[in-house]
């Protein structure tokens, strides 16, 4: 029998704020929504951000800052990053509580309406301290907000037209309705997802393999395990590899049947009558990054709970982006430890994974914590980018050739365009 994780917030099914048509008038005030906020609003509309029915009201916003949770029906539910809608001062003045506003994209096309609850001032220093845990602002997460000139927020309930996804990997993106249907259809008794915003090294792959095998050992005698490589394909910072290129690398790994090759426990899978190559799926998640470390790790878990996934992998330095001087904002495992400190309810279970590397003695990737004193094969991130950028194939013990070739082609095209 399939096991699907309950919707966050105590709901019986994911929020659905998608409508076939909009009720509008020429007198409605307009809110111009940028691409990043457009994506977030659509994740509210499709239920990825359940139980939200629109950008957060001030009471929800304040609860997140103070308590890392939102209240529904007298119960607190975990939530760590406030998601209200930024508006300009001029837009805020035109908005009235209880009335509707027209949501338009940057091209001026209407895509939804917002029933306004209230507008309120955006205290960015308080927001940044609550989300990132530091007063310092010299890091990528802070710049996301400080570079935004808007200083007011609005909350309310939305109604949106369906988004027409046109990217080449659109069939590889999953939403709460489609993922929950898949989990039921496949009859998964448990499922696990791995979050990434990067192309995968073999150590990254192993985090997914480790999480899947941990779950397999627990339930594999009686239940089929669903395994999901679940990368974010929303807005990232400029130096991250674009979603289309990353998705191409993931497709090569999964469709080529090489993800986990040489590192998975083949005998374990065989003994349980299951097959990782057949059970691992690529499922893109169209949501932006906040570069928020522990706070974002909780949000990542909430997204997956709303997708219906039962277990979520949290690795070392999850959603991490350091200060500009490269010093750490958070400890290596703060993103794992925050789940033990949450006051609000969260139904999805986490699977903690430490640092992994290829060990010469084993001839495969394993956890470093279990192999102290043994010989690792590793390449620094900067050295890896330098090699790929110059067309040099990295050591296959660190990154698979299928992944590396896609990245080398990407950098070659990028360099050619830059020199043209």
KATA-V707601 format. One record per helix or strand of 3 or more residues. SS is the DSSP state (hx for helix, st for strand). FROM is the first residue (numbers start at 0). TO is the last residue. If there is no record, write none. Layout:
SS:FROM:TO
SS:FROM:TO
This chain:
st:28:31
hx:34:45
hx:57:66
st:68:71
st:74:77
st:84:86
hx:88:93
st:99:103
st:109:120
hx:123:131
hx:139:145
st:151:160
hx:169:171
hx:175:185
st:187:193
hx:201:218
st:223:228
hx:242:254
hx:265:270
hx:275:278
st:279:281
hx:292:306
st:310:313
hx:333:339
st:348:351
st:355:358
st:363:366
hx:367:369
hx:380:388
hx:400:418
